[in-house]
Amino acid sequence: MGYSVGQVAGFAGVTVRTLHHYDEIGLFQPGERSRAGHRRYGDEDLDRLQQILFYRELGFPLDEVAALLDDPDADPREHLRRQHDLLTARIEKLQRMAAAVEHAMEARKMGINLTPEEKFEVFGDFDPDDYEEEVRERWGHTEAYQASQRAAASYTKEDWRRLREGFDAIHQKMADLLAQGVAADSEAAMDVAEEHRRFISGGYYDCTYEMHTGLGEMYVADERFTATYEAIRPGLAVYMRDAMLANAVRHA
């Protein structure tokens, strides 16, 4: 006798009204009817409904679903291949969406929101939070500060480690040039200074040449920054400043 419309609705997780609508538009009609005229569905009907619901789940409009299923040249195996491709694409899209949601969740955390252990692992003895109030007072009104905050909000521990390693590599290049006696206004030193400026622009904010030379002056004027660079190599703070200034003049 087949299945009643209520049974099929229960199997498929749809409403009876939906099945009635599919019947009315010719998309999914019962294979037979009872003597009383009630809809009765067989196994082949359920196979078709499964196909319909699959394509609907993927966002296909009903007319396109009908065209796909009623194509006289369609091979059942082709339907399976198409479904496999569509499911694979959907899975990849959902994975990207999940990653984006995780990224957005991280972005809700403003600034460098790491545990003390993570901060020590990434930054060593330097704790960025120690400078946050001063940074906000000096540059909080600027677009550069806002851009830096937006960038920082999305960074994970791995991102901060990557930035730290990038800066370390640039600083070491500059220290090596200093050790070799290469002039701060040489092409080599200016190229490293330009790499430094672009690295800041890529990781934090659009660092103009004016901003970059201002940073260079701060490396010398602020004893905390000076100590950081002097620990890498004596004289590096001044050397960095001079190379950054020469690079800005070169691009003026």
N, C-alpha and C positions, 0 to 999 in steps of 0.2 A: 504493500500500500504506500510505501515511501514515507517521507517525513512531512509533518504539518508545518505551516508557516511559523507557528510559535516555536516549534522545536528547532527549526533552522535558525531563527533569530537568536535562540539561546546558544546554539553551537557557535555561531559566527560573531556573537557579541554586538549585534546590531538590533535596531528596533523593528517591530513588525511593520510599522509605517514606512520605514526605509525599503523593506522588501516589496511592499505594495507599490511604492513609487518606482522601483526598478522594473517591476512588472508592467506598470502603466506606460513606461517609455520604451518598452521592448528590450531592455538591457538584460534582465534576468527574469525569465518566465518559467513557471513550473512545467515539468515534463508531462504532468498529467493532473487530472482533477478527480476528486471523488464523485460518487453518484450525486451527492448533494451540492456539487459545484465548488467544493473547497480545494484550495491549492495543495498539491502533493509534490514533493521534490525527491528526486532520486540521486544516486551517487554522482552521476555525470553533472547534474545541476549543481551539486555542492562543489565540484571541481571548478565549474565556471564562476561560482560566487567567490571562491578563494582567489581566483585570478582577478576578479573585479576589485575585491577589497585590497589586494596587493597594490594594484595600480592607483587606487584611491589614496592609499596610505602615502604613496610617493607624490601625491599632488596632481595626478592626471584628472582633467575634467571628464565628466561622464561621456560626452560625445567622443572623445579620443579613446576612452576605454572601449567603447562599443566598436569603434573602427579597428582597433587592435585585435579584439577577440573575434570579430566577424569577418576578418580578412580571409577570403577563400583560399589564398595562397600561403596562409600562415602555417608553419610547421610547429607542432607542439614543442619540439626540441628548441626551436628558435625562441619561443616564449621563455623557456627556461634559461637559455643563454642571456636573453635580454634582462630577465629578472635578476640573474646573477650579477650582471654588469651594473644594473641600477642599485642593487643592494650594496655592492662593493663601493660604489660612488657615495651612497648614503652613509655607509660606515665611516669612510674617510672624512666626509663633511662633518659628521657628528664628532669625530675625534678632534677635528680642528676647532669645532665649536666648544668642546669640553676644555681644550687647551686655552682657548680665548677666555672662557669663564674663569679658569684658574688664574690666568694672567690678570683679569679684571679684579678678582678677589685680592690678589697681591697689591694691585694698584690702589685699593682702598686704604692701604697702610701708607700714610704719608711719610716721606723721608726715609731714613735708613732704619728700618724697624727690624733689627737683628737682635738675637740674644747676646748677652755679654760674651759667651763662648764664641759665637759666630763672628762678632765684631773683632775679637782678639785674633781669631783665625785669619780673617781677611785683612785687617788693618794693623795688626801687631800692637805696638804701644800707642799708636795714634788713634784717638777716639774722636770721630767726627762730631759726636754730640757735644763735646766740650766747646766747640766753636759755633754751634748752631745759633745761640742767642746773639753773638757778635755779628755773625753773617747776616742775620735777619735785620739787625739794626743798621748795618752799613749798606746792604743791597736789597732789602726786602721790598722796596718800592719799584725795583727795576723789572723789566720783562725777562732779563737774563735769569734773575733769581726765580721767577715764576716758572720759567722753562726748566730750570734745573730741578725744581721741586716736582714738576710733573714727571720728569724723567726718573728721578729718584723713587717716586711712588711706585713705579712698575718694576724696579730692579730686585732681583732675588740675590741670595748669597753668591750664587755662581756668577751673576752679572757683576757684582761688586769685585769679586776676585779677578774677573777678566779685566776690569778697568784698572785695578791696582797693578796687575801684571803688565798691562800696557804702559802705564806711567813708569813703572820700574824699568822697563826696557828702554824707553825714551831717555830717562834720566841717566841710565848707564851709557847710552850712546854719547850723550853730552859729556859725561865724566871721562869717557875714553878719549874724546877729542881734547879735553882740557889736559889730560895726562900726556898726550902726545905733543902738546905745545901748539896745537892748531888755534889760530886767532879766532876770537869770538865773532868777528865780522867776516869770517871766511864763508865761502859757499857751503862748505860741509856743515859748519855750525848753524848757519842760517837755515839750511834744509832741515836739520833736526828741530830747530825752533818752529819751523812751519809745520812739521809733523806733530809737534806738541800742541800747537794752536788748533789744528784740524782734529786732533784726538779729543780735545775739550769740546769742540763744536759737535762732534759725533756722539759724544757720551753725555753731555750736560746741557749746553746752550750754545747759541750762535756767538762764538767768540771772535769779535772784530779785532783788527790789529790794534786799535786804541785800547780795548779791554786787555789784550794780551800784553801790551807794554805796561799797563797798569799792574797786572799780575807780577810782571818781572820786577817792578819797583817794590812791590810788597814783599817779594822773596828776600830783598835786601833790607828793607826798612823794618820788617816784623821779625824779631829775633827768633820767634818760634819756627817760622818758615826757614829762616837762615840756618838754624840748627839742624833742620831736617836735611837740607842740601849739603851742609858742611859735613854731616855724618856720612854722606855718600862719597864725597871727596872735598877736601878743603879748597875753598875758592869757587865752588860750584854755584853758589847763589849769585854771586856777581857775574860769573861767566854766563849763566842762564839769562840773567837780566840783559846783559850786553848783546847776546845773540838774538834775543827776542826783539830788542830795540832795532838792531841792524836789519833784521828780517822785515820789520814793519816799514823801515825807511826804504828797503828794496822794493816793497810792494806799493809804495806811496804813488 
